[in-house]
C-alpha cells in the first residue's frame, strides 16, 4: 500500500476545505467533500503508520505512548497511544493517520435507536430517521463490518462468553475486520485476519478495516491532500478578500518533528473557505478553546455535557476453562490457540429495559504487547486463595508458565476479559489548563441520577451516604445466588458452569464511565439466577480516573465492587424467575 501523506513542501497557501483530524469524523468529511469536487487538505497530528510498523512488545508499546496532563509530559506529540491523564477521568485516544480506528476494538453495532430520541440532539436530526438509516448504510458499505465467520477456527473466548450468557441473548457481533483477502470497497488490497488478537495495538497484517484502509485512500483518490505530523493550534478569521466581504479562515499549524516545534517557531497560516474541526472530543475542544483566546467567538457551552460509553473492563480467572484470550504479540499466531479479533461476540441486555439500564457485555483479547505484564499481577492477586486451597491452578508456577509462554499456557490461558458498555450521564466538563486538556467529572461512578435526568448532579453528601450504604451491604455476607425451586438447570453444562463459578474469581476492573446510575437493588433480589458472571468476584486495581485505590482492605474492595456491579444491574445476564 502506498503512503497517503505528502511532504510539507506540497502544502498550498489556500484550500477550499481544511479538515482537522483523520478519525471517523475527519476521514468521512474528507472523503465526501473531495468526491464533491472540493480541494481538500487533511491535517493530522500523528504519524502515518502501516501494517508491520505497530508495536508487538511492551517496550514497543512504551515507545508509542504519550502522556499529557500534570507536571510531566511523556513521549512525543506524534505517538500513537495518547493518554490524557489529568482530571477526574483519564482518556486514551489514538494519534495517527486514521485516529482511534487504529487502536479500537473493531465493533460496528448500530446505536440503540432510543439514543437519538434524547432532546440533547437537534430536532432536525431526531426527525430524520430515514437520513440516519441512509448514513448507516453508506458507512457500512465502506467499512464492511461482518461477524466472525463460522468457517474460521472456533474461538474459545466466544464459547466462554456464550456459556456466561446462561441462556440470555448472545450473538456474534459485526466487526470491521477482513476475513477474505482482496480489494475492499475503496479498492485497497487487504489481507485476511490471522486471529492474532492484537487489534487494539495496531493490526500488523492489514486485516483491520481502519480508516487508513478505506475512507482516507478514497479521499486521496479523489484529490484530497493529507499532511501528517502537523499540529493545528488555533483558527481565526482572515481579512475580506472579495467585494462581498467574504473572509477566509486562517488555520494556524505547527509542523512537528525536525526541531521546528522546539524552538518556538511561529505557526504557519493556511487559509480555507471552510474548516471541519474533527480532532476528537478532547482535541477539538483544545483547538476551539485556543481559537477563543485568539479572538474567535465560540459558544460558552464549549466543553460542557461531556459523556462516554459507560465502559467497565473486567477480568475473570476460570480454572478448567480454556479461553485463549491473549494476543500473539511478537510471536506468530498458533492455530490451535487463536485469540481471534479483539471482540467477536456480545451478551445483549438491552431488550425490554429502559435505555439507561441496558448494557452489552463483550468478550475481548488482551494484546500480546502487554500480555507479559499480566501473569505476576494475576498470581499476586490469586495467591491468598491459592494458599488456602480455594483456588486450583492459580499458583506461582502457573503465573511463571504464563510469563514464559506469552500467555498461551498457565493462568492467562484461563483469563477471560469482559468489556461492558452502558450509558453515561453527561455531567462531565472538558477544561483547558494551559495547552493541556482535562476532564472534570466529580460524580463519575457515583451519581444517583439516571443518565437521562437533566436536573443536575447529586450533592456530594448524597453520594458519600450512598457509597457508605453499599459498603455496609457489601460487608453483610449474602448467600450465593441459587436455582429457584420452581426452576431446574437448563442442561448439565449449566450446572457445571455454576460449580465452576464457585471457584472463579474476577481479578481486575477499570470503571471508565459507568453511567447506569440508579438506586441499589434490594439485597434479597433473585434476578440474578445462576449466572456465572454474577457469581464471579471483582477485585479492582483502578478507580474511575485510572488511579490506584488505597485505604481499604482487599476483601472490602472485592465485596464492595461485587455489590456495586450487582446492585446497579451491570452484569444481569439471566432472566428473572
Protein Blocks (a to p, Z undefined) as FASTA:
>chain_A
ZZfbdcfklpcfbdfbdcedjbfklmmmmmmmmmnopacddddfbdcddehiacfbfklm
mmmpcceedjbdgdjfkbmbdcdfehjbdcdddedehijmlmmghiacdcdfklmmpckb
cfklmmmmmlmmmmmmmmmmmnopacddfkbccdfklmmmmmmnnopacddddddddfbg
cddfkopacdddehlopmmnopakopaccfklmmmmmmmmnopacdehiacfbdcddddf
bfnopacdddddddeehhlmmnopacdddddfbdcddebjklmmmmmmmmmmnopacdfk
goiaiacehpacdddddehiafklacfkjaccdfklcgbjfblbdcdfkgopafklpccd
ddddddfklmmmmmmmmmmmmmmmmmnopaghiafklmmmmmmnnopgcjllmpccdddd
ddddfkbccddehjaccdddfkgokacbdfklcnbpcdfklmmmmmmmmmmmmmpccddd
dddfkbccfbfklmmmmmmmmmgccfbdcdfblcbbcddddfkbcklmmafklmpccddf
bdfkopacehiafklmmmmmmmmmmmnommgcbdcZZ
